[in-house]
Each structure stands twice: as C-alpha cells, then as structure tokens.
Amino acid sequence: MSETFVTAHAMRLAPGRSAFVTHTEAPIPEFNGPFLCDIGQRPRSYGTDGTPTSARPALPLGRIKPLRDRAVAGFLRQTGTEVMMTEFGGMGVEMAAPAAAAGVKLHVHFHGYDASSHLRFPKIVKAYQTLFAQAEGFITPSRFIADNLVGIGCPADRITVVPCGVEAENFPPSSRSPGLCMAVGRFVEKKAPLTTIGAFAKIAEAHPEARLDYIGDGPLWEEAKAAVAQAGLEDRIRLLGSQPHDVVRKTMGEASFFLQHSVTSSNGDTEGLPVAIMEAMSAGLTIVSTRHSGIPEAVIEGESGALVDEHDLDAMARELDRLLADPDMAAAYGAAARQRLLEKFTLNHAIDKLQHAMGLA
C-alpha cells in the first residue's frame, strides 16, 4: 500500500478496462475490476463483485508454478486482456510465460532495486536477458535505471523513461512554516537516515527555529533514535514512525524543507526517482538531496533544489545552513521545483507516456 504508483497505474491506465493480478490476498481497495490474487501460493480468481469464481486447489508447493502459469494465462484469456504491465522486473520474469501463452503483449516496469542491486546476481541477469527477448517493451523511472538495463543487454530503443509522477492537486503549495524540515522514507541504508539526522544536528545550534519531522520506520530506527538522543535534540527532531499518506500530505503542506540523503547501499541497491521527491516538488518545498540515480533528472541543482554528493554529511549541512539563512532563496528554489513538477512530472504526464508506450492511447 505504500507503493502509491501501483494504485495510480491500476486506476488510471485503462479505467473500466483493467484486470489485476497480485501475489497478495486482495487487490488495492479502490480497484473494482476482475482480479486474480494469491498467485504466490494457490491462485483464486474473483469477479467484479468480489465473489470467488474459482476454487483454491490443494496442490503441493512444487506444482505451484505450472498451476500459477495456467491460472494466469486462463485469467488473461477470460478477461480479454491484450496488454499487460508488470510492476518490477522480477514480476516481469514470472509473467513472461503466461503472457506468451495467452498472446498478451508484455511491458515490464522496473523501479529501482530490481535494476540495481539485483544486477549483482548472475541468475537474475540471465533471467532478465531472456526477458529482453520476450517482452514488448520496458519502462524505467529514470535514465539512470534505463542505462543500467542497457548495460546488461536491454535494447535501448525498447525502453521508455517514465517517472511515476504525482497528482499535483493532492500536494498544493505549502504554507512554509519557518524552519520546518521534513523527511519521508524507510529507515534503511539507501535512504541514509543517520546522515540526514547528522546534517540537521550540525546546523541546529545556528538555527534555533529549525526542526525536523521524520516519517518512516525500518531496521535503522533504533540507531536513529539513539542519534537524536545523543545530539540532545529530542525536542526538535520528531521521529514519527510509519504514517498514513494523509499525514505525509499534511506535513508537506506545512514544511519549508524536504531532506533526503539517498545513497547507493552496500549491496548496490539504488533509488529510481523517489516519488517523495516529486511530492515535495509539487508542494513547493526546498529540496536538499543527493546526486543519486534519477534525482538530478528532476531536481535542477542550484535552481530548483540543492544536491550534494552521496555520504557527504558536511556538504548537506552546509547547504541546509545556507538555505535556512536565506529564506527568500529557499522559497525561490521551492517555487521553481513546483513549476518544474507541473511542467514535466505530474501523474497525468506519466499516464499519458505509459498509455502511448503500451499502445493504450
């Protein structure tokens, strides 16, 4: 449910003409078309009213893959599906056989880890190379991710770069509460939450009005909590944990700065183009982030945000210090970011590109 682009694609690519296939027990709540669920175990299909249309067969796990392939292919035929898009490269590999059996054109949407850290595994690379000959087209959220795929043999002319996009109306210009910084994301290595907290702590004394609201949780949560305590900033850095998207929107409607120190993790995992960055652009926040993956493709350094090298805590602190000291410059960055979002990175832009790439327009 945190991957809001999945909901957007399901609801907007072909309204009223879509079917949904998922590993989970139920589809997204807003989707009211036919769906096939639990394909990782024993598939069961449902009609538009949510009533099961096929029983869950009791078979040993060793026979799940052929069962799943037959079930998915039958579901695609039953629903008259002509074009299929999978979210993430691994699902593209899984869906290639049933899509071919049903005569369905397959498009594979890569997002981040599936075209970064996963490329370190020869078996996955080999599976992708087979997929490159099977699928109709490939979609990536950034040129950076596209180049990763080209590097292992994906034909460049079959890749379409489509940032996921956001609904700008859901993220109107912020009221820009003075000094309020925010960050959103899992407390994992590639988000570098400790670096973000460290950079804020470094400038906290010079800017007593500044405060940081950090939304998210994950394996680095306890270390982050300890870092805040060690800096003596419990009253100015609030670790809010995982929150509903409504809370993210509300916070973006009040904050002035958006901080995200994305890095390449030790296992090679990278971002694609973070949706949270684009949401912050829509809200007109002043972005302080890194020269990482697709981020520089959205944030124009020195014009619509400030970017620093990965792992450079001191540089992030300097940029934050500079912009906190110059509210007019910070506001100008935020206004330029929103304008750029409206011109290139809305959900409407993304859906239009996807529809054309997949022949749905």
URZIJO-V611358 format. One record per residue. PHI is phi in whole degrees, 0 to 359 (999 if undefined). NEAR is the number of other C-alpha atoms within 12 Angstrom. Layout:
phi=(PHI;PHI)
near=(NEAR;NEAR)
This chain:
phi=(999;285;271;296;294;296;301;299;295;297;273;247;294;212;304;77;234;248;238;229;239;214;288;277;289;218;280;298;302;283;278;240;266;292;213;241;235;60;289;285;239;231;301;222;261;228;275;294;269;84;276;301;249;212;285;274;288;264;230;297;301;297;256;294;298;298;298;299;300;294;296;294;300;296;295;296;294;300;271;68;291;249;226;231;243;257;270;83;296;299;290;299;299;293;269;300;294;294;296;296;297;267;68;258;285;254;240;246;260;279;227;184;301;291;236;221;297;292;285;278;254;304;296;290;300;297;296;297;297;294;299;301;273;260;275;285;198;225;233;228;278;205;295;302;292;301;296;300;289;301;296;250;111;287;296;299;283;250;254;243;273;223;303;299;80;227;276;301;295;279;228;290;306;290;285;53;301;306;79;278;255;218;218;223;153;297;277;230;303;288;268;45;298;293;290;299;296;296;295;296;301;292;254;299;295;287;228;297;279;285;210;229;256;244;257;142;212;147;296;266;302;297;296;295;299;294;295;296;295;297;280;67;241;301;276;236;244;258;268;269;71;292;225;299;297;299;291;300;299;298;294;295;284;241;285;253;235;240;248;208;260;290;220;279;286;296;265;90;290;228;286;264;223;302;298;299;299;290;298;295;299;300;282;71;281;277;266;238;216;236;279;227;47;274;301;294;285;256;264;275;300;78;230;237;166;243;237;229;291;301;70;269;300;298;293;295;297;297;294;295;300;299;280;295;282;228;302;293;296;299;294;295;301;297;295;294;296;296;298;295;300;296;277;224;232;280;296;300;301;296;297;299;295;295;299;292;297;262;72;263;288)
near=(16;20;20;24;32;31;24;28;34;34;25;26;33;28;21;16;23;28;38;45;44;32;26;19;24;26;29;29;16;19;28;24;27;33;41;44;33;26;35;27;27;32;37;35;39;30;22;22;13;21;17;19;20;19;15;22;19;14;15;12;15;13;16;22;22;23;27;35;30;27;37;43;33;27;35;33;22;21;28;19;30;28;34;47;43;36;36;30;39;27;31;37;35;35;42;35;28;33;39;31;22;27;24;29;30;40;40;43;43;42;44;40;29;35;41;35;26;28;30;19;17;13;14;24;28;20;26;37;24;21;33;31;21;30;37;33;36;43;46;45;43;38;31;32;42;37;27;36;40;25;18;27;23;33;25;22;18;26;34;34;35;41;43;45;42;39;31;30;19;24;36;30;34;34;22;32;25;27;36;36;45;47;48;45;40;32;33;29;31;37;39;38;43;37;37;46;47;36;36;47;36;28;33;31;18;19;25;21;20;32;36;43;40;42;36;30;25;24;20;25;28;18;23;36;28;19;27;33;20;15;23;18;28;23;18;28;35;26;37;27;25;22;22;18;22;15;21;31;29;25;36;43;31;29;39;43;49;52;48;52;50;45;35;28;23;15;16;22;28;38;44;44;41;42;37;43;48;48;46;56;52;44;44;40;53;56;53;51;51;43;32;34;40;37;41;33;32;48;41;29;24;24;25;36;44;41;38;34;27;29;30;24;33;23;28;37;34;25;34;46;31;22;34;34;21;18;23;17;25;36;34;26;36;44;30;32;41;39;29;29;41;30;21;29;38;33;36;26;25;33;33;25;29;38;25;18;31;32;21;23;14)
